[in-house]
Amino acid sequence: MRPKIKVWIVFGGGAVKFGDGRAELLELIDRLGSLQRAVTQLGMSYRSAWGYLRELEGVAGFALLERHAGRGPEGGTRLTPRGREFLRRYRTFRRGLDEAVQRRFARTVGRA
């Protein structure tokens, strides 16, 4: 038995949410160098993901992605330095929450 929480960062008055699923999307885009490959791996619609990412960049006020035409090592899509920093901070925030929830759970419910 263990606790599990869902967390979102809300932008634009609640219109745009960012959580673990979108963080995974950004990580895959950066690792694979391709939005298409990332959405295929996650089973998402390219159009939906592209629209979400454009909307997220708009409300966040900075570019998350760099897009370069062509194939090979120079082409594709990757996170901007600011996008990587945003993702790193989100993951740090999330780990801290998970640790705090686990400690509280152990104190309140006990270990199973």
PyMOL CGO cylinders between C-alpha atoms (Angstrom):
from pymol import cmd
from pymol.cgo import CYLINDER

trace = [
    CYLINDER, 0.00, 0.00, 0.00, 1.35, 3.38, -0.97, 0.3, 1, 1, 1, 1, 1, 1,
    CYLINDER, 1.35, 3.38, -0.97, -0.05, 6.83, -1.68, 0.3, 1, 1, 1, 1, 1, 1,
    CYLINDER, -0.05, 6.83, -1.68, -0.19, 8.32, -5.15, 0.3, 1, 1, 1, 1, 1, 1,
    CYLINDER, -0.19, 8.32, -5.15, -1.03, 11.92, -5.93, 0.3, 1, 1, 1, 1, 1, 1,
    CYLINDER, -1.03, 11.92, -5.93, -1.74, 13.80, -9.13, 0.3, 1, 1, 1, 1, 1, 1,
    CYLINDER, -1.74, 13.80, -9.13, -0.39, 17.31, -9.45, 0.3, 1, 1, 1, 1, 1, 1,
    CYLINDER, -0.39, 17.31, -9.45, -0.83, 19.98, -12.10, 0.3, 1, 1, 1, 1, 1, 1,
    CYLINDER, -0.83, 19.98, -12.10, 0.67, 23.39, -12.52, 0.3, 1, 1, 1, 1, 1, 1,
    CYLINDER, 0.67, 23.39, -12.52, -2.11, 25.63, -13.78, 0.3, 1, 1, 1, 1, 1, 1,
    CYLINDER, -2.11, 25.63, -13.78, -1.44, 28.45, -16.25, 0.3, 1, 1, 1, 1, 1, 1,
    CYLINDER, -1.44, 28.45, -16.25, -3.70, 31.08, -17.77, 0.3, 1, 1, 1, 1, 1, 1,
    CYLINDER, -3.70, 31.08, -17.77, -6.46, 31.05, -15.17, 0.3, 1, 1, 1, 1, 1, 1,
    CYLINDER, -6.46, 31.05, -15.17, -6.78, 27.27, -15.32, 0.3, 1, 1, 1, 1, 1, 1,
    CYLINDER, -6.78, 27.27, -15.32, -7.07, 26.95, -19.09, 0.3, 1, 1, 1, 1, 1, 1,
    CYLINDER, -7.07, 26.95, -19.09, -3.73, 25.13, -19.44, 0.3, 1, 1, 1, 1, 1, 1,
    CYLINDER, -3.73, 25.13, -19.44, -2.45, 22.47, -17.04, 0.3, 1, 1, 1, 1, 1, 1,
    CYLINDER, -2.45, 22.47, -17.04, 0.99, 20.88, -16.87, 0.3, 1, 1, 1, 1, 1, 1,
    CYLINDER, 0.99, 20.88, -16.87, 1.60, 17.61, -15.03, 0.3, 1, 1, 1, 1, 1, 1,
    CYLINDER, 1.60, 17.61, -15.03, 3.43, 14.31, -15.21, 0.3, 1, 1, 1, 1, 1, 1,
    CYLINDER, 3.43, 14.31, -15.21, 2.04, 13.27, -18.60, 0.3, 1, 1, 1, 1, 1, 1,
    CYLINDER, 2.04, 13.27, -18.60, 3.08, 16.49, -20.29, 0.3, 1, 1, 1, 1, 1, 1,
    CYLINDER, 3.08, 16.49, -20.29, 6.46, 16.35, -18.54, 0.3, 1, 1, 1, 1, 1, 1,
    CYLINDER, 6.46, 16.35, -18.54, 6.95, 12.88, -20.02, 0.3, 1, 1, 1, 1, 1, 1,
    CYLINDER, 6.95, 12.88, -20.02, 6.02, 14.26, -23.45, 0.3, 1, 1, 1, 1, 1, 1,
    CYLINDER, 6.02, 14.26, -23.45, 8.66, 16.99, -23.16, 0.3, 1, 1, 1, 1, 1, 1,
    CYLINDER, 8.66, 16.99, -23.16, 11.29, 14.49, -21.99, 0.3, 1, 1, 1, 1, 1, 1,
    CYLINDER, 11.29, 14.49, -21.99, 10.58, 12.19, -24.91, 0.3, 1, 1, 1, 1, 1, 1,
    CYLINDER, 10.58, 12.19, -24.91, 10.66, 15.03, -27.44, 0.3, 1, 1, 1, 1, 1, 1,
    CYLINDER, 10.66, 15.03, -27.44, 14.06, 16.08, -26.14, 0.3, 1, 1, 1, 1, 1, 1,
    CYLINDER, 14.06, 16.08, -26.14, 15.45, 12.54, -25.98, 0.3, 1, 1, 1, 1, 1, 1,
    CYLINDER, 15.45, 12.54, -25.98, 14.08, 11.39, -29.34, 0.3, 1, 1, 1, 1, 1, 1,
    CYLINDER, 14.08, 11.39, -29.34, 14.54, 14.72, -31.12, 0.3, 1, 1, 1, 1, 1, 1,
    CYLINDER, 14.54, 14.72, -31.12, 11.07, 14.47, -32.63, 0.3, 1, 1, 1, 1, 1, 1,
    CYLINDER, 11.07, 14.47, -32.63, 7.55, 15.42, -31.63, 0.3, 1, 1, 1, 1, 1, 1,
    CYLINDER, 7.55, 15.42, -31.63, 6.22, 12.77, -34.02, 0.3, 1, 1, 1, 1, 1, 1,
    CYLINDER, 6.22, 12.77, -34.02, 8.26, 9.98, -32.43, 0.3, 1, 1, 1, 1, 1, 1,
    CYLINDER, 8.26, 9.98, -32.43, 7.33, 11.14, -28.92, 0.3, 1, 1, 1, 1, 1, 1,
    CYLINDER, 7.33, 11.14, -28.92, 3.58, 11.19, -29.57, 0.3, 1, 1, 1, 1, 1, 1,
    CYLINDER, 3.58, 11.19, -29.57, 3.77, 7.84, -31.35, 0.3, 1, 1, 1, 1, 1, 1,
    CYLINDER, 3.77, 7.84, -31.35, 5.47, 6.30, -28.33, 0.3, 1, 1, 1, 1, 1, 1,
    CYLINDER, 5.47, 6.30, -28.33, 2.86, 7.80, -25.99, 0.3, 1, 1, 1, 1, 1, 1,
    CYLINDER, 2.86, 7.80, -25.99, -0.10, 6.98, -28.22, 0.3, 1, 1, 1, 1, 1, 1,
    CYLINDER, -0.10, 6.98, -28.22, -1.10, 10.63, -28.53, 0.3, 1, 1, 1, 1, 1, 1,
    CYLINDER, -1.10, 10.63, -28.53, -2.40, 12.61, -31.45, 0.3, 1, 1, 1, 1, 1, 1,
    CYLINDER, -2.40, 12.61, -31.45, 0.27, 14.76, -33.12, 0.3, 1, 1, 1, 1, 1, 1,
    CYLINDER, 0.27, 14.76, -33.12, -2.24, 17.55, -33.72, 0.3, 1, 1, 1, 1, 1, 1,
    CYLINDER, -2.24, 17.55, -33.72, -3.44, 17.54, -30.11, 0.3, 1, 1, 1, 1, 1, 1,
    CYLINDER, -3.44, 17.54, -30.11, 0.11, 17.53, -28.71, 0.3, 1, 1, 1, 1, 1, 1,
    CYLINDER, 0.11, 17.53, -28.71, 1.25, 20.30, -31.08, 0.3, 1, 1, 1, 1, 1, 1,
    CYLINDER, 1.25, 20.30, -31.08, -1.74, 22.47, -30.16, 0.3, 1, 1, 1, 1, 1, 1,
    CYLINDER, -1.74, 22.47, -30.16, -1.19, 21.90, -26.45, 0.3, 1, 1, 1, 1, 1, 1,
    CYLINDER, -1.19, 21.90, -26.45, 2.51, 22.76, -26.66, 0.3, 1, 1, 1, 1, 1, 1,
    CYLINDER, 2.51, 22.76, -26.66, 1.82, 25.98, -28.59, 0.3, 1, 1, 1, 1, 1, 1,
    CYLINDER, 1.82, 25.98, -28.59, -0.80, 26.93, -26.03, 0.3, 1, 1, 1, 1, 1, 1,
    CYLINDER, -0.80, 26.93, -26.03, 1.55, 26.10, -23.13, 0.3, 1, 1, 1, 1, 1, 1,
    CYLINDER, 1.55, 26.10, -23.13, 4.33, 28.24, -24.63, 0.3, 1, 1, 1, 1, 1, 1,
    CYLINDER, 4.33, 28.24, -24.63, 1.86, 31.11, -25.01, 0.3, 1, 1, 1, 1, 1, 1,
    CYLINDER, 1.86, 31.11, -25.01, 0.70, 31.09, -21.40, 0.3, 1, 1, 1, 1, 1, 1,
    CYLINDER, 0.70, 31.09, -21.40, 4.14, 30.28, -19.97, 0.3, 1, 1, 1, 1, 1, 1,
    CYLINDER, 4.14, 30.28, -19.97, 5.60, 33.26, -21.81, 0.3, 1, 1, 1, 1, 1, 1,
    CYLINDER, 5.60, 33.26, -21.81, 8.67, 31.47, -23.16, 0.3, 1, 1, 1, 1, 1, 1,
    CYLINDER, 8.67, 31.47, -23.16, 9.57, 28.93, -25.81, 0.3, 1, 1, 1, 1, 1, 1,
    CYLINDER, 9.57, 28.93, -25.81, 9.84, 25.34, -24.62, 0.3, 1, 1, 1, 1, 1, 1,
    CYLINDER, 9.84, 25.34, -24.62, 10.84, 23.86, -27.96, 0.3, 1, 1, 1, 1, 1, 1,
    CYLINDER, 10.84, 23.86, -27.96, 13.39, 24.55, -30.68, 0.3, 1, 1, 1, 1, 1, 1,
    CYLINDER, 13.39, 24.55, -30.68, 12.41, 23.32, -34.10, 0.3, 1, 1, 1, 1, 1, 1,
    CYLINDER, 12.41, 23.32, -34.10, 14.98, 22.69, -36.84, 0.3, 1, 1, 1, 1, 1, 1,
    CYLINDER, 14.98, 22.69, -36.84, 14.06, 21.56, -40.35, 0.3, 1, 1, 1, 1, 1, 1,
    CYLINDER, 14.06, 21.56, -40.35, 15.59, 18.43, -41.78, 0.3, 1, 1, 1, 1, 1, 1,
    CYLINDER, 15.59, 18.43, -41.78, 16.55, 14.98, -40.66, 0.3, 1, 1, 1, 1, 1, 1,
    CYLINDER, 16.55, 14.98, -40.66, 19.70, 13.84, -38.93, 0.3, 1, 1, 1, 1, 1, 1,
    CYLINDER, 19.70, 13.84, -38.93, 21.48, 15.26, -35.90, 0.3, 1, 1, 1, 1, 1, 1,
    CYLINDER, 21.48, 15.26, -35.90, 20.82, 18.91, -36.82, 0.3, 1, 1, 1, 1, 1, 1,
    CYLINDER, 20.82, 18.91, -36.82, 17.10, 18.52, -37.56, 0.3, 1, 1, 1, 1, 1, 1,
    CYLINDER, 17.10, 18.52, -37.56, 14.10, 17.82, -35.38, 0.3, 1, 1, 1, 1, 1, 1,
    CYLINDER, 14.10, 17.82, -35.38, 12.63, 19.24, -32.20, 0.3, 1, 1, 1, 1, 1, 1,
    CYLINDER, 12.63, 19.24, -32.20, 14.29, 19.61, -28.82, 0.3, 1, 1, 1, 1, 1, 1,
    CYLINDER, 14.29, 19.61, -28.82, 13.78, 21.56, -25.63, 0.3, 1, 1, 1, 1, 1, 1,
    CYLINDER, 13.78, 21.56, -25.63, 15.19, 25.05, -25.35, 0.3, 1, 1, 1, 1, 1, 1,
    CYLINDER, 15.19, 25.05, -25.35, 17.56, 25.66, -22.44, 0.3, 1, 1, 1, 1, 1, 1,
    CYLINDER, 17.56, 25.66, -22.44, 14.69, 27.41, -20.66, 0.3, 1, 1, 1, 1, 1, 1,
    CYLINDER, 14.69, 27.41, -20.66, 12.39, 24.47, -21.44, 0.3, 1, 1, 1, 1, 1, 1,
    CYLINDER, 12.39, 24.47, -21.44, 14.94, 22.06, -19.92, 0.3, 1, 1, 1, 1, 1, 1,
    CYLINDER, 14.94, 22.06, -19.92, 15.18, 24.25, -16.82, 0.3, 1, 1, 1, 1, 1, 1,
    CYLINDER, 15.18, 24.25, -16.82, 11.39, 24.38, -16.48, 0.3, 1, 1, 1, 1, 1, 1,
    CYLINDER, 11.39, 24.38, -16.48, 11.21, 20.60, -16.78, 0.3, 1, 1, 1, 1, 1, 1,
    CYLINDER, 11.21, 20.60, -16.78, 14.07, 20.10, -14.29, 0.3, 1, 1, 1, 1, 1, 1,
    CYLINDER, 14.07, 20.10, -14.29, 12.37, 22.37, -11.75, 0.3, 1, 1, 1, 1, 1, 1,
    CYLINDER, 12.37, 22.37, -11.75, 9.03, 20.62, -12.23, 0.3, 1, 1, 1, 1, 1, 1,
    CYLINDER, 9.03, 20.62, -12.23, 10.67, 17.21, -11.63, 0.3, 1, 1, 1, 1, 1, 1,
    CYLINDER, 10.67, 17.21, -11.63, 12.44, 18.54, -8.50, 0.3, 1, 1, 1, 1, 1, 1,
    CYLINDER, 12.44, 18.54, -8.50, 9.14, 19.97, -7.23, 0.3, 1, 1, 1, 1, 1, 1,
    CYLINDER, 9.14, 19.97, -7.23, 7.36, 16.70, -7.96, 0.3, 1, 1, 1, 1, 1, 1,
    CYLINDER, 7.36, 16.70, -7.96, 10.00, 14.55, -6.21, 0.3, 1, 1, 1, 1, 1, 1,
    CYLINDER, 10.00, 14.55, -6.21, 9.73, 16.78, -3.15, 0.3, 1, 1, 1, 1, 1, 1,
    CYLINDER, 9.73, 16.78, -3.15, 5.96, 16.38, -3.07, 0.3, 1, 1, 1, 1, 1, 1,
    CYLINDER, 5.96, 16.38, -3.07, 6.20, 12.60, -3.45, 0.3, 1, 1, 1, 1, 1, 1,
    CYLINDER, 6.20, 12.60, -3.45, 8.70, 12.40, -0.59, 0.3, 1, 1, 1, 1, 1, 1,
    CYLINDER, 8.70, 12.40, -0.59, 6.55, 14.59, 1.67, 0.3, 1, 1, 1, 1, 1, 1,
    CYLINDER, 6.55, 14.59, 1.67, 3.42, 12.56, 0.88, 0.3, 1, 1, 1, 1, 1, 1,
    CYLINDER, 3.42, 12.56, 0.88, 5.26, 9.31, 1.58, 0.3, 1, 1, 1, 1, 1, 1,
    CYLINDER, 5.26, 9.31, 1.58, 6.51, 10.61, 4.96, 0.3, 1, 1, 1, 1, 1, 1,
    CYLINDER, 6.51, 10.61, 4.96, 3.03, 11.84, 5.92, 0.3, 1, 1, 1, 1, 1, 1,
    CYLINDER, 3.03, 11.84, 5.92, 1.47, 8.57, 4.83, 0.3, 1, 1, 1, 1, 1, 1,
    CYLINDER, 1.47, 8.57, 4.83, 3.97, 6.55, 6.89, 0.3, 1, 1, 1, 1, 1, 1,
    CYLINDER, 3.97, 6.55, 6.89, 3.30, 8.70, 9.98, 0.3, 1, 1, 1, 1, 1, 1,
    CYLINDER, 3.30, 8.70, 9.98, -0.46, 8.65, 9.59, 0.3, 1, 1, 1, 1, 1, 1,
    CYLINDER, -0.46, 8.65, 9.59, -1.28, 5.19, 8.20, 0.3, 1, 1, 1, 1, 1, 1,
    CYLINDER, -1.28, 5.19, 8.20, 1.90, 3.31, 8.96, 0.3, 1, 1, 1, 1, 1, 1,
    CYLINDER, 1.90, 3.31, 8.96, 3.92, 1.03, 6.83, 0.3, 1, 1, 1, 1, 1, 1,
    CYLINDER, 3.92, 1.03, 6.83, 2.22, -1.86, 5.09, 0.3, 1, 1, 1, 1, 1, 1,
]
cmd.load_cgo(trace, "trace")
